[in-house]
Amino acid sequence: MNSDMKAIVCTKYGSPDVLQLKEVEKPSPKDNEVMIRIYAATVTPSDCAFRKADPFIVRFLYGLRRPKFAILGVELSGEIEAVGKDVKLFKKGDQVFGMSAATFGGYAEYKCLPEDKPLAIKPTNTTYEEAVAVCDGATTALTFLRDKAHLQRGQKILINGASGAVGIYAVQLARYFGAEVTGVCSTTNLELVKSLAADKVIDYTKEDFTKSGQAYDVIFDAVGKSSFSRCKGSLTQKGVYLSTVPKLAIIFQMLWTSKIGSKKAIFAATGLNQSKENLIFLKELVEAGKIKSVIDRRYSLEQVAEAHRYVEQGHKKGNVVITVDQNTKI
């Protein structure tokens, strides 16, 4: 039996050129782990940040001089090929989707994960690519809208960056929670956001939503392109501004608004806060037809560097997916 596997390895921080396709040792599951044969992964702005150690805080978390985990990739989907002797929740042959936020490893043919990690049986009505796409943006959107904003039926929410990986799921989840949804995106993405059933769509190239005179209970900046100070005037009296990007300003504003005034600025590191329960919740919504994934582009494992270049341009619609072909040539 072949004890090697193919993986994209990143041994130093830098441009997409640091990502190399190599043969590495195939992992074997510990007693509490499952071994997943990976069929799909995603490329996200976070992956790009981890690759180039920008922001610098990445180095404190994942290796000061070089990446602590050479194989990047947080979200993955595939089939369970082997289970450790203590595993109770999964069996060989299960089709799963999940996240490896602590140790990465998605850009490879195999990954071992403890069975209690954010890992669940994938939705029955999706491909591996569609399932992994849900892992990418929907988990983040769910944490912000349900757990941080406590979004309620009848509230008004504006989603800035409504056509991105987080935005497309935020629109759909906000509708599911019964809110009135305004999506902000560029001209080319208006139809996409309308197709996800946003109540209103604003083209940011033609209109500044902060000058429209409208007030929202929640403003969710899913791309980190706005700021609390810019959006404050567009929030209702107890309105909440959410940002997915941990700029220093939002950290200060979180501390400040937690003490002063009724309007709140909130950031959350959602990746490490994900749970199996969140994945099961999303799986059920996908199976019920309440949310669907939007895949912008697909790349093969050996094209990961190219995928990183595309994602870094900041114009993707929905998700960028890596299809892991087990017959990749080196």
Backbone bond lengths (Angstrom), bond angles and torsions (degrees), N, CA, C in turn:
res aa  C-N    CA-C-N  psi(-1)  N-CA   C-N-CA  omega(-1)  CA-C   N-CA-C  phi
1 M - - - 1.466 - - 1.531 109.20 -
2 N 1.335 115.41 134.39 1.465 120.31 -178.27 1.523 109.97 -67.95
3 S 1.341 116.77 123.67 1.462 119.32 -178.22 1.522 111.84 -96.58
4 D 1.338 116.86 6.64 1.461 120.53 177.81 1.526 110.41 -107.07
5 M 1.329 115.00 162.45 1.465 120.42 173.01 1.521 108.28 -143.95
6 K 1.306 115.76 164.45 1.461 120.62 176.92 1.516 108.61 -93.23
7 A 1.322 115.54 142.63 1.463 121.30 179.49 1.520 109.28 -153.70
8 I 1.319 115.48 156.37 1.463 120.77 170.84 1.521 107.38 -91.36
9 V 1.327 115.57 119.30 1.463 120.93 -172.55 1.536 109.93 -110.43
10 C 1.339 114.39 136.09 1.467 121.50 -178.94 1.527 107.17 -125.00
11 T 1.334 117.62 100.38 1.478 120.33 -174.61 1.529 112.95 -97.23
12 K 1.340 116.40 -6.87 1.474 119.26 176.24 1.521 108.46 -148.28
13 Y 1.324 115.71 157.70 1.462 120.40 178.33 1.525 109.73 -76.60
14 G 1.339 116.22 146.92 1.464 118.31 177.68 1.516 113.62 161.13
15 S 1.336 114.60 -158.53 1.468 122.11 -178.57 1.533 109.52 -69.80
16 P 1.345 117.90 173.71 1.472 119.49 178.50 1.536 113.54 -56.37
17 D 1.332 117.09 -18.92 1.478 119.96 179.96 1.532 113.13 -65.85
18 V 1.350 118.16 -15.41 1.475 119.43 178.75 1.534 111.35 -74.35
19 L 1.332 117.44 -10.62 1.473 121.44 -178.15 1.527 109.73 -85.52
20 Q 1.320 116.57 114.94 1.474 121.59 -175.24 1.529 111.35 -120.92
21 L 1.340 116.00 136.29 1.464 120.75 175.32 1.533 108.52 -80.15
22 K 1.339 117.08 122.11 1.474 120.53 -176.93 1.521 111.12 -140.06
23 E 1.332 114.20 163.05 1.478 120.80 169.48 1.520 106.77 -89.61
24 V 1.325 116.79 126.64 1.468 120.42 177.33 1.527 108.39 -131.17
25 E 1.306 115.45 169.64 1.463 118.87 -179.04 1.529 110.67 -68.77
26 K 1.313 114.87 133.72 1.461 120.73 178.35 1.531 108.75 -74.47
27 P 1.352 117.72 134.08 1.464 118.59 -178.74 1.526 111.85 -74.76
28 S 1.310 117.32 158.13 1.467 119.28 171.90 1.526 108.11 -124.97
29 P 1.337 116.87 143.18 1.464 119.42 -171.33 1.527 113.60 -72.27
30 K 1.348 114.79 139.31 1.472 120.23 171.01 1.528 107.44 -75.77
31 D 1.330 116.49 177.81 1.468 120.99 -174.79 1.525 113.58 -56.48
32 N 1.357 116.40 -34.10 1.471 120.15 -176.02 1.529 112.46 -101.24
33 E 1.344 116.43 11.92 1.470 120.13 -173.52 1.528 112.89 -112.00
34 V 1.345 113.09 158.06 1.466 120.24 169.73 1.526 107.54 -113.25
35 M 1.321 116.82 148.33 1.459 120.67 174.07 1.525 108.00 -104.17
36 I 1.323 115.13 121.55 1.463 121.12 -176.33 1.521 109.33 -103.11
37 R 1.317 115.60 127.67 1.465 120.66 169.62 1.524 105.49 -83.92
38 I 1.329 116.68 111.09 1.471 121.33 -171.04 1.533 110.63 -80.34
39 Y 1.330 114.81 131.42 1.468 120.76 174.81 1.519 112.71 -109.96
40 A 1.341 117.55 -23.33 1.471 119.71 179.92 1.525 110.20 -152.31
41 A 1.334 115.05 147.45 1.468 122.90 176.05 1.528 107.03 -140.22
42 T 1.336 116.79 178.19 1.465 118.81 178.53 1.527 109.87 -126.15
43 V 1.345 114.74 160.48 1.469 120.50 169.62 1.519 106.08 -117.41
44 T 1.334 115.53 123.87 1.463 121.68 -175.29 1.527 110.28 -124.89
45 P 1.339 118.00 164.33 1.466 119.79 174.17 1.533 111.89 -57.01
46 S 1.345 117.22 -31.81 1.474 119.90 177.35 1.525 110.93 -63.69
47 D 1.350 116.89 -42.11 1.470 120.26 177.83 1.530 110.10 -57.83
48 C 1.334 115.41 -41.99 1.473 119.92 179.61 1.531 110.05 -64.40
49 A 1.335 116.48 -39.18 1.475 120.52 178.57 1.526 110.75 -64.31
50 F 1.340 116.87 -42.05 1.470 120.51 178.94 1.527 110.49 -65.29
51 R 1.341 116.76 -36.24 1.467 120.68 -178.02 1.523 112.41 -67.18
52 K 1.330 116.27 -38.21 1.474 117.87 -175.67 1.523 113.13 -105.20
53 A 1.357 117.30 2.47 1.478 122.30 -178.88 1.523 111.06 54.33
54 D 1.323 115.20 47.46 1.459 121.63 176.88 1.522 107.10 -134.28
55 P 1.328 120.38 111.09 1.466 128.13 12.33 1.528 113.76 -72.36
56 F 1.328 114.52 160.44 1.473 121.77 -173.50 1.527 112.41 -59.54
57 I 1.342 116.87 -26.74 1.470 121.16 -178.18 1.541 111.60 -56.75
58 V 1.332 116.89 -24.61 1.470 121.78 176.77 1.532 110.57 -52.48
59 R 1.333 116.23 -39.33 1.475 120.47 -177.42 1.540 111.54 -64.05
60 F 1.328 116.33 -35.03 1.467 119.33 179.48 1.527 111.28 -70.71
61 L 1.326 115.74 -30.06 1.463 119.98 -177.65 1.527 112.67 -88.83
62 Y 1.342 116.65 -37.25 1.470 119.58 -169.27 1.528 114.50 -127.19
63 G 1.345 116.75 22.77 1.466 118.73 175.55 1.509 112.30 120.58
64 L 1.317 116.70 118.18 1.459 121.57 -174.18 1.530 112.11 -69.62
65 R 1.346 116.27 -49.31 1.475 119.90 -176.00 1.516 112.77 -93.28
66 R 1.332 115.12 -37.77 1.472 119.46 -179.14 1.529 107.67 -147.43
67 P 1.333 117.43 162.71 1.470 119.48 -178.09 1.537 111.68 -61.09
68 K 1.339 115.16 132.31 1.467 120.53 178.56 1.533 110.23 -68.13
69 F 1.338 115.45 -34.16 1.473 121.20 178.61 1.524 107.70 -114.63
70 A 1.331 116.08 110.94 1.470 120.88 -171.37 1.526 112.96 -71.53
71 I 1.345 117.16 -24.35 1.473 119.82 -179.16 1.525 108.31 -101.53
72 L 1.345 116.60 111.93 1.464 121.24 -179.52 1.536 110.19 -79.34
73 G 1.331 114.94 -178.23 1.466 120.65 177.65 1.516 111.66 105.55
74 V 1.330 116.89 112.02 1.469 121.66 -176.12 1.531 111.32 -94.42
75 E 1.336 116.72 -48.19 1.470 120.08 -175.82 1.517 110.03 -89.41
76 L 1.326 116.19 142.34 1.467 120.01 178.93 1.523 110.57 -153.14
77 S 1.321 114.80 156.58 1.468 119.86 172.03 1.526 107.63 -142.89
78 G 1.319 116.00 151.65 1.458 119.78 -177.90 1.513 111.11 173.39
79 E 1.324 114.19 -159.02 1.463 120.65 -175.64 1.524 109.69 -118.83
80 I 1.312 116.14 139.66 1.461 119.60 178.93 1.529 109.24 -75.50
81 E 1.334 114.31 121.38 1.465 119.81 -176.25 1.528 112.08 -99.39
82 A 1.331 116.70 -26.51 1.473 119.92 179.21 1.523 108.35 -154.98
83 V 1.343 115.95 152.65 1.462 120.30 177.64 1.533 109.42 -130.09
84 G 1.342 115.31 145.45 1.463 120.47 174.85 1.524 110.43 -69.67
85 K 1.313 117.08 164.00 1.479 120.36 -170.56 1.530 113.83 -68.43
86 D 1.352 117.50 -19.57 1.471 119.05 -179.32 1.533 112.95 -97.12
87 V 1.317 117.69 0.24 1.473 120.75 -175.15 1.534 110.74 -71.57
88 K 1.357 114.76 129.43 1.474 120.46 -178.70 1.537 112.36 -115.12
89 L 1.348 116.12 -25.46 1.469 119.38 -169.20 1.522 113.94 -86.18
90 F 1.321 117.48 -19.64 1.467 120.73 -176.43 1.520 110.16 -134.68
91 K 1.340 113.87 160.66 1.464 119.28 175.16 1.519 108.78 -135.37
92 K 1.324 115.30 164.18 1.465 121.17 178.12 1.524 108.93 -56.47
93 G 1.327 116.52 136.12 1.457 120.86 179.32 1.520 114.77 95.54
94 D 1.332 117.77 -12.30 1.475 120.08 177.41 1.527 110.23 -64.33
95 Q 1.330 115.74 137.44 1.463 121.72 175.97 1.526 107.60 -94.40
96 V 1.326 116.66 119.75 1.467 120.55 -170.48 1.525 112.35 -128.16
97 F 1.340 114.29 161.88 1.464 121.41 169.38 1.513 107.43 -139.18
98 G 1.338 116.50 150.16 1.454 117.68 -176.00 1.511 113.08 -178.69
99 M 1.349 113.87 -167.03 1.455 120.63 -173.16 1.522 110.89 -136.73
100 S 1.332 114.48 144.76 1.464 120.73 175.40 1.524 107.79 -125.09
101 A 1.346 115.50 70.13 1.465 120.66 -173.41 1.525 112.38 -70.94
102 A 1.321 117.62 -27.82 1.467 119.98 -175.22 1.528 112.82 -81.72
103 T 1.344 117.36 -39.67 1.474 119.91 -173.76 1.536 113.84 -121.73
104 F 1.343 118.01 1.28 1.468 122.73 -179.94 1.544 110.75 59.31
105 G 1.362 117.29 -147.21 1.467 120.30 175.17 1.511 115.97 104.82
106 G 1.344 117.98 7.26 1.467 120.47 -176.98 1.517 115.29 -73.47
107 Y 1.341 117.69 -24.52 1.472 120.85 -178.24 1.527 109.63 -84.57
108 A 1.307 116.73 59.59 1.466 120.72 -176.78 1.522 109.26 -157.53
109 E 1.324 115.48 170.71 1.466 119.47 179.90 1.528 112.77 -79.91
110 Y 1.355 116.72 -24.44 1.468 120.50 -179.21 1.523 110.68 -141.84
111 K 1.330 115.54 150.52 1.460 121.32 174.12 1.528 108.40 -148.91
112 C 1.329 116.12 136.11 1.469 120.98 174.42 1.525 108.92 -100.25
113 L 1.329 115.91 133.90 1.461 121.53 178.76 1.520 110.21 -135.69
114 P 1.342 118.13 142.99 1.464 119.85 172.53 1.533 109.17 -60.40
115 E 1.317 117.12 143.34 1.466 120.45 -173.89 1.528 113.31 -65.50
116 D 1.373 117.04 -20.18 1.462 118.41 -178.15 1.534 113.09 -88.47
117 K 1.337 117.34 2.23 1.471 121.02 178.39 1.533 110.04 -72.75
118 P 1.373 117.56 171.70 1.466 118.98 176.67 1.531 110.17 -64.91
119 L 1.316 114.95 90.86 1.460 122.79 -176.98 1.521 106.62 -148.16
120 A 1.333 116.41 133.14 1.468 119.08 -178.23 1.526 109.66 -149.10
121 I 1.320 115.39 164.54 1.470 120.42 174.08 1.519 107.34 -63.93
122 K 1.331 117.18 131.74 1.473 119.70 -175.82 1.530 111.03 -70.65
123 P 1.341 116.80 157.40 1.467 118.94 177.71 1.531 110.64 -57.32
124 T 1.320 116.17 140.00 1.470 120.24 -175.84 1.524 112.29 -68.86
125 N 1.337 116.45 -24.98 1.475 119.92 -174.45 1.527 112.75 -98.48
126 T 1.340 117.67 21.74 1.468 119.58 178.88 1.524 111.40 -127.75
127 T 1.323 114.25 158.49 1.466 120.94 169.15 1.535 107.70 -79.99
128 Y 1.322 117.36 171.82 1.460 120.65 175.60 1.533 110.29 -61.19
129 E 1.335 116.18 -38.81 1.472 120.16 -179.42 1.525 110.87 -64.50
130 E 1.325 116.79 -44.59 1.474 119.88 179.85 1.527 111.29 -65.59
131 A 1.332 116.26 -37.59 1.472 120.09 -179.88 1.525 111.08 -65.77
132 V 1.331 117.06 -43.49 1.469 119.50 -177.89 1.529 110.17 -68.79
133 A 1.332 117.08 -30.49 1.464 121.10 177.47 1.531 110.58 -62.93
134 V 1.329 116.46 -40.22 1.467 120.69 177.64 1.532 110.51 -61.57
135 C 1.339 115.99 -40.06 1.474 120.98 177.52 1.524 111.53 -56.20
136 D 1.324 115.70 -36.77 1.463 120.49 -172.85 1.527 111.59 -68.34
137 G 1.319 118.12 -65.28 1.469 119.10 -171.83 1.506 115.65 -95.15
138 A 1.329 116.99 -31.77 1.469 119.70 -172.68 1.519 112.03 -69.15
139 T 1.335 117.28 -34.72 1.472 120.03 179.92 1.533 110.17 -63.57
140 T 1.340 115.95 -41.93 1.471 120.81 178.71 1.524 110.46 -65.63
141 A 1.335 116.30 -48.36 1.467 120.58 -178.77 1.525 110.90 -59.70
142 L 1.328 116.64 -41.77 1.467 121.39 -179.38 1.525 110.90 -61.67
143 T 1.336 117.07 -46.26 1.464 120.89 -179.09 1.525 111.28 -60.54
144 F 1.323 116.91 -43.98 1.462 120.10 -178.92 1.530 112.08 -68.83
145 L 1.331 116.89 -48.64 1.469 119.52 -172.44 1.525 112.76 -74.85
146 R 1.321 116.79 -44.52 1.462 119.71 -176.40 1.529 112.16 -82.72
147 D 1.355 116.76 -46.73 1.464 120.35 -169.95 1.528 113.68 -90.81
148 K 1.341 117.21 -31.79 1.464 119.71 -177.17 1.533 111.74 -96.70
149 A 1.345 117.30 -46.32 1.471 120.24 -177.68 1.524 111.94 -89.79
150 H 1.351 117.25 -17.07 1.477 121.75 -175.42 1.531 109.98 50.41
151 L 1.325 115.53 49.97 1.466 122.21 -175.31 1.525 111.13 -57.49
152 Q 1.329 115.35 130.23 1.472 121.22 -176.06 1.521 111.29 -115.76
153 R 1.323 114.78 157.78 1.471 121.74 174.57 1.531 109.42 -55.97
154 G 1.335 116.28 133.12 1.464 120.35 176.82 1.519 114.73 90.20
155 Q 1.334 117.55 -12.40 1.466 118.76 177.65 1.528 109.85 -74.17
156 K 1.336 114.81 158.50 1.467 120.05 176.76 1.525 108.85 -102.99
157 I 1.327 115.53 129.40 1.466 120.37 178.34 1.520 109.81 -126.69
158 L 1.336 115.58 138.51 1.467 120.86 171.81 1.523 107.55 -111.86
159 I 1.338 116.28 130.38 1.464 121.48 -179.95 1.522 108.47 -112.71
160 N 1.328 115.93 111.15 1.465 121.46 178.88 1.532 108.12 -88.46
161 G 1.338 116.30 125.24 1.466 119.83 -173.55 1.520 109.90 86.22
162 A 1.328 115.74 43.57 1.473 121.12 -172.13 1.522 113.70 -71.39
163 S 1.335 117.90 -10.62 1.469 119.20 -178.93 1.520 112.60 -103.17
164 G 1.341 117.55 1.60 1.464 120.96 179.28 1.520 111.83 -83.27
165 A 1.325 116.12 -178.36 1.475 121.00 -175.26 1.517 112.14 -61.16
166 V 1.331 117.48 -38.37 1.468 119.70 178.26 1.531 109.64 -82.43
167 G 1.327 115.48 -41.08 1.471 120.63 -175.86 1.515 114.82 -59.12
168 I 1.333 117.37 -42.23 1.477 118.82 -176.88 1.529 111.55 -63.82
169 Y 1.327 116.95 -34.10 1.468 119.98 178.54 1.526 110.68 -81.05
170 A 1.350 116.61 -31.96 1.469 119.96 177.32 1.526 110.21 -62.01
171 V 1.341 116.66 -41.80 1.475 120.43 177.58 1.528 110.13 -59.34
172 Q 1.331 115.87 -48.17 1.468 120.21 -176.08 1.530 111.98 -68.97
173 L 1.331 116.96 -40.22 1.468 120.36 179.60 1.528 111.07 -69.71
174 A 1.332 116.98 -38.61 1.467 120.00 178.60 1.536 110.12 -62.41
175 R 1.320 116.11 -39.11 1.474 119.94 175.65 1.526 110.34 -63.59
176 Y 1.322 115.67 -43.19 1.470 120.35 179.76 1.537 110.69 -60.60
177 F 1.352 116.84 -38.57 1.463 120.78 179.84 1.529 112.28 -78.20
178 G 1.341 116.65 -2.95 1.463 120.46 173.86 1.511 115.44 89.29
179 A 1.327 117.92 16.34 1.472 120.64 179.80 1.528 110.59 -85.59
180 E 1.324 114.83 162.84 1.474 120.63 172.73 1.524 106.88 -92.11
181 V 1.337 116.39 121.28 1.465 120.97 -166.74 1.523 112.76 -108.90
182 T 1.335 115.52 126.52 1.465 121.85 170.23 1.524 107.44 -112.38
183 G 1.316 116.81 124.53 1.463 121.58 179.43 1.519 110.77 -105.44
184 V 1.326 117.29 136.41 1.467 121.86 177.24 1.530 108.16 -113.00
185 C 1.336 116.14 127.26 1.474 120.48 179.80 1.522 108.68 -157.78
186 S 1.337 116.73 -176.26 1.471 120.31 179.19 1.533 109.81 -87.63
187 T 1.323 115.71 168.75 1.466 122.45 -176.35 1.529 112.21 -51.87
188 T 1.343 116.83 -44.54 1.472 120.30 -174.10 1.526 112.73 -67.32
189 N 1.341 117.26 -18.54 1.464 119.71 -176.26 1.530 114.63 -105.99
190 L 1.339 116.49 4.41 1.469 119.83 -177.22 1.525 112.06 -58.60
191 E 1.336 116.15 -44.93 1.479 119.62 -177.23 1.520 111.40 -65.00
192 L 1.334 116.15 -39.62 1.472 120.39 178.51 1.531 110.06 -59.17
193 V 1.331 116.53 -49.21 1.471 120.35 -177.13 1.533 110.70 -66.19
194 K 1.345 116.49 -37.39 1.480 119.78 175.28 1.527 110.34 -61.98
195 S 1.332 116.53 -38.93 1.467 120.98 -177.38 1.532 111.56 -66.66
196 L 1.334 117.03 -19.93 1.472 121.07 177.75 1.527 111.05 -88.07
197 A 1.346 115.42 8.10 1.477 123.23 173.91 1.525 113.89 75.34
198 A 1.343 117.56 32.01 1.470 119.70 170.46 1.524 107.48 -65.96
199 D 1.352 117.02 142.01 1.470 120.10 179.95 1.520 111.09 -70.72
200 K 1.347 115.46 -38.16 1.466 120.33 179.37 1.523 107.88 -138.77
201 V 1.328 115.69 150.26 1.468 120.16 177.83 1.525 108.39 -129.92
202 I 1.326 116.18 132.16 1.472 121.32 178.44 1.522 108.57 -114.96
203 D 1.334 114.93 130.19 1.466 121.57 176.05 1.536 107.58 -88.39
204 Y 1.349 116.34 109.52 1.471 118.61 -173.98 1.526 112.85 -67.68
205 T 1.348 117.61 -16.58 1.470 118.98 177.99 1.537 110.78 -76.18
206 K 1.349 116.44 -15.85 1.477 120.00 -178.07 1.518 113.28 -115.22
207 E 1.328 116.69 -19.28 1.471 119.20 -173.36 1.526 110.39 -146.47
208 D 1.333 115.72 138.24 1.465 121.67 176.62 1.526 108.36 -96.84
209 F 1.330 116.48 112.84 1.478 118.87 -174.37 1.528 112.48 -63.84
210 T 1.338 117.42 -21.75 1.471 119.01 -178.92 1.533 111.40 -76.90
211 K 1.352 116.67 -10.06 1.469 119.98 -179.14 1.527 112.03 -109.84
212 S 1.337 117.16 10.10 1.473 120.29 -174.73 1.525 112.93 -82.27
213 G 1.353 116.52 -13.77 1.464 118.79 -177.82 1.521 112.94 84.29
214 Q 1.330 117.22 -3.70 1.473 121.12 178.44 1.526 110.06 -81.50
215 A 1.327 116.20 146.11 1.470 120.25 175.83 1.528 109.20 -117.25
216 Y 1.330 115.84 140.21 1.468 121.85 -176.64 1.526 110.53 -123.15
217 D 1.332 115.17 146.22 1.469 119.92 175.63 1.529 110.54 -72.05
218 V 1.325 115.10 -32.87 1.467 120.97 -179.95 1.526 108.79 -137.06
219 I 1.325 117.09 130.91 1.472 121.78 167.69 1.519 105.78 -115.58
220 F 1.326 115.42 117.49 1.466 121.25 -178.50 1.516 108.25 -108.27
221 D 1.334 115.93 107.05 1.464 120.38 178.15 1.532 107.72 -88.54
222 A 1.311 115.31 94.14 1.472 120.61 -173.57 1.525 112.71 -81.25
223 V 1.338 117.05 -2.55 1.473 120.06 -179.52 1.521 113.13 -125.16
224 G 1.335 117.06 -0.59 1.469 119.86 177.89 1.508 113.70 65.77
225 K 1.362 117.40 28.98 1.474 119.88 -176.74 1.527 112.10 -99.54
226 S 1.328 116.98 -6.79 1.459 119.63 -179.65 1.525 108.46 -114.26
227 S 1.328 117.12 -160.14 1.472 119.93 178.03 1.527 109.20 -155.79
228 F 1.325 115.33 160.09 1.468 120.16 179.20 1.526 110.21 -61.32
229 S 1.350 116.49 -43.16 1.468 118.71 -177.42 1.528 111.79 -62.98
230 R 1.342 117.08 -36.84 1.477 120.53 177.78 1.523 111.47 -68.57
231 C 1.353 115.53 -37.17 1.471 120.20 -171.84 1.521 113.71 -92.01
232 K 1.338 116.42 -10.83 1.463 120.64 -172.24 1.535 112.03 -55.03
233 G 1.327 115.60 -41.58 1.473 120.27 -178.89 1.523 113.62 -68.26
234 S 1.339 116.83 -15.53 1.471 120.72 179.75 1.527 112.24 -99.13
235 L 1.334 116.60 7.48 1.467 120.56 178.19 1.529 110.39 -98.23
236 T 1.319 116.18 145.49 1.462 120.57 172.73 1.528 108.57 -68.01
237 Q 1.339 116.01 174.45 1.473 121.22 -173.74 1.528 113.00 -52.29
238 K 1.327 117.28 -41.49 1.470 119.82 179.36 1.524 110.61 -110.56
239 G 1.328 115.56 29.59 1.457 120.97 -175.45 1.523 113.61 -67.13
240 V 1.332 114.83 158.24 1.465 121.93 -177.36 1.528 109.33 -123.77
241 Y 1.332 115.99 131.68 1.469 121.82 173.69 1.521 107.92 -105.72
242 L 1.328 116.84 123.38 1.466 122.10 -178.88 1.520 109.32 -113.04
243 S 1.322 116.88 138.67 1.463 120.21 175.70 1.518 110.59 -133.01
244 T 1.337 116.05 138.37 1.468 120.88 178.37 1.518 111.89 -87.52
245 V 1.340 116.94 -8.80 1.471 119.94 -174.35 1.532 109.61 -107.84
246 P 1.352 118.01 121.23 1.467 121.10 -174.23 1.521 113.72 -80.58
247 K 1.340 116.60 62.29 1.465 118.33 175.68 1.530 108.42 -71.68
248 L 1.326 115.62 154.44 1.464 120.18 -179.46 1.527 110.73 -56.82
249 A 1.336 115.93 -37.40 1.472 120.25 -177.87 1.529 111.65 -58.59
250 I 1.322 117.05 -44.40 1.477 119.15 -176.98 1.528 110.77 -68.44
251 I 1.337 117.39 -32.68 1.469 120.10 177.64 1.536 109.40 -63.43
252 F 1.351 116.40 -45.41 1.464 120.05 177.97 1.533 110.87 -64.04
253 Q 1.348 115.29 -42.07 1.472 119.12 -178.83 1.527 111.73 -65.33
254 M 1.340 116.35 -34.91 1.461 119.86 176.03 1.523 110.37 -60.14
255 L 1.342 115.25 -46.99 1.461 120.13 -179.38 1.534 110.31 -64.36
256 W 1.323 115.39 -44.04 1.470 121.74 -177.53 1.527 110.55 -65.36
257 T 1.352 116.94 -49.99 1.471 119.83 -174.79 1.518 111.98 -74.32
258 S 1.330 117.43 -16.73 1.465 118.78 176.13 1.531 110.14 -70.66
259 K 1.338 116.10 -21.47 1.471 120.50 -178.00 1.541 112.09 -104.28
260 I 1.336 115.85 -34.22 1.467 120.04 -168.28 1.529 111.15 -124.90
261 G 1.350 116.72 135.17 1.463 120.89 176.11 1.512 112.20 77.23
262 S 1.327 115.18 165.70 1.473 119.47 -176.49 1.522 112.14 -97.44
263 K 1.343 117.51 -16.14 1.462 120.37 178.06 1.531 108.92 -83.02
264 K 1.313 116.18 139.28 1.468 119.59 -172.76 1.535 111.90 -119.61
265 A 1.334 115.81 142.17 1.471 122.23 170.53 1.527 106.82 -108.43
266 I 1.326 116.59 129.46 1.471 120.11 -175.09 1.531 110.62 -134.26
267 F 1.341 114.94 132.86 1.472 121.97 169.74 1.516 106.56 -124.52
268 A 1.335 116.98 148.36 1.467 119.68 175.23 1.517 109.18 -141.29
269 A 1.335 116.70 138.53 1.469 121.30 173.35 1.527 106.11 -83.22
270 T 1.322 115.91 91.23 1.471 119.70 -168.20 1.522 113.42 -78.09
271 G 1.323 117.61 -26.55 1.469 120.32 -174.11 1.520 113.31 -58.28
272 L 1.331 115.98 -46.02 1.465 119.79 -176.52 1.530 112.02 -81.89
273 N 1.351 116.28 -6.44 1.466 119.57 -178.64 1.523 112.76 -99.69
274 Q 1.311 117.69 9.05 1.469 118.80 -175.60 1.520 110.84 -77.75
275 S 1.318 115.09 156.73 1.462 120.31 -177.44 1.520 110.33 -137.38
276 K 1.300 114.26 162.72 1.463 121.90 174.15 1.530 110.03 -58.34
277 E 1.354 115.62 -39.01 1.477 120.79 -178.61 1.531 111.11 -60.70
278 N 1.355 117.08 -40.29 1.466 120.22 178.56 1.521 111.17 -61.62
279 L 1.330 116.57 -42.57 1.468 120.20 179.74 1.530 110.90 -64.53
280 I 1.323 116.85 -40.69 1.471 120.32 -179.89 1.531 109.62 -66.15
281 F 1.336 116.61 -40.48 1.470 121.92 177.33 1.536 109.91 -58.74
282 L 1.345 116.08 -47.24 1.473 120.79 -179.50 1.526 111.25 -67.72
283 K 1.307 117.02 -39.20 1.480 121.59 177.73 1.533 109.94 -56.84
284 E 1.331 115.43 -44.06 1.471 119.16 -179.12 1.524 111.64 -66.64
285 L 1.350 116.76 -36.81 1.472 120.09 177.35 1.526 111.23 -66.71
286 V 1.339 116.11 -39.88 1.473 120.36 178.02 1.528 109.57 -63.63
287 E 1.333 116.36 -45.41 1.470 120.16 -178.65 1.521 111.80 -66.46
288 A 1.339 116.36 -27.24 1.471 120.43 178.64 1.532 111.90 -86.17
289 G 1.360 116.40 -0.28 1.469 120.02 179.02 1.519 113.97 77.17
290 K 1.332 117.91 15.76 1.466 121.20 -178.93 1.526 112.40 -82.88
291 I 1.333 116.89 -31.09 1.466 119.58 174.27 1.529 109.83 -134.98
292 K 1.329 114.54 149.37 1.472 120.17 177.89 1.522 108.20 -136.87
293 S 1.320 115.12 156.20 1.464 118.06 179.64 1.529 110.29 -89.04
294 V 1.328 114.41 156.28 1.462 121.88 176.28 1.526 106.52 -124.49
295 I 1.322 116.66 112.57 1.474 120.04 -178.70 1.527 108.78 -103.16
296 D 1.326 114.75 120.32 1.458 120.74 -179.30 1.528 110.24 -78.48
297 R 1.337 116.15 -56.26 1.471 120.30 -178.42 1.521 110.20 -141.23
298 R 1.335 113.84 152.80 1.470 121.15 174.29 1.525 108.59 -118.25
299 Y 1.314 116.14 138.74 1.461 122.10 177.01 1.525 108.62 -129.07
300 S 1.334 115.75 155.40 1.469 119.37 174.57 1.530 108.50 -84.63
301 L 1.334 116.37 170.75 1.466 120.87 -178.69 1.535 111.15 -57.91
302 E 1.336 116.62 -42.43 1.472 117.39 -178.02 1.526 113.15 -72.36
303 Q 1.349 117.37 -8.14 1.477 120.59 179.04 1.529 112.81 -100.48
304 V 1.334 117.40 16.49 1.471 120.20 -175.99 1.536 111.80 -58.08
305 A 1.335 117.87 -40.10 1.479 120.33 -179.98 1.529 110.19 -60.14
306 E 1.327 115.79 -42.11 1.473 121.53 177.98 1.529 110.05 -62.62
307 A 1.329 116.08 -41.60 1.472 121.07 178.45 1.525 110.38 -61.59
308 H 1.342 116.83 -40.84 1.469 120.87 177.79 1.523 110.41 -62.01
309 R 1.335 116.55 -41.83 1.474 119.39 179.71 1.526 110.58 -61.20
310 Y 1.322 115.93 -41.91 1.467 120.29 -179.35 1.532 111.01 -65.83
311 V 1.318 116.71 -46.15 1.477 120.79 -177.80 1.529 110.53 -62.39
312 E 1.343 116.00 -37.84 1.473 119.83 -178.34 1.521 113.53 -66.06
313 Q 1.330 117.12 -18.94 1.474 119.26 177.28 1.528 111.19 -68.28
314 G 1.344 115.82 -21.78 1.463 120.16 174.68 1.513 115.63 78.56
315 H 1.337 117.50 21.10 1.476 119.18 -178.15 1.519 113.81 -118.18
316 K 1.323 117.70 14.64 1.461 117.15 -173.98 1.521 111.69 -71.42
317 K 1.333 113.98 149.56 1.462 121.04 176.15 1.521 106.33 -102.46
318 G 1.300 117.49 112.44 1.461 118.74 -179.55 1.518 111.11 71.81
319 N 1.324 115.56 -132.51 1.469 120.39 -169.59 1.526 113.91 -107.87
320 V 1.330 114.90 151.12 1.465 122.25 170.54 1.526 106.61 -110.81
321 V 1.327 114.96 123.25 1.464 120.84 -170.80 1.525 111.10 -114.92
322 I 1.328 115.00 140.74 1.470 121.77 172.24 1.520 107.63 -100.46
323 T 1.322 115.87 123.19 1.465 120.42 175.07 1.516 107.28 -95.57
324 V 1.328 116.30 116.00 1.469 121.17 -175.04 1.527 108.73 -90.94
325 D 1.324 114.78 103.73 1.473 120.81 177.43 1.524 107.98 -87.96
326 Q 1.306 116.15 122.93 1.470 120.05 -176.14 1.529 112.80 -70.58
327 N 1.334 117.84 -3.20 1.462 120.14 179.74 1.535 111.81 -110.68
328 T 1.326 115.97 22.34 1.463 120.66 -179.86 1.534 110.40 -58.29
329 K 1.327 114.70 133.88 1.486 118.76 177.60 1.523 109.34 -92.02
330 I 1.318 115.13 143.50 1.482 118.90 175.40 1.527 108.02 -100.97
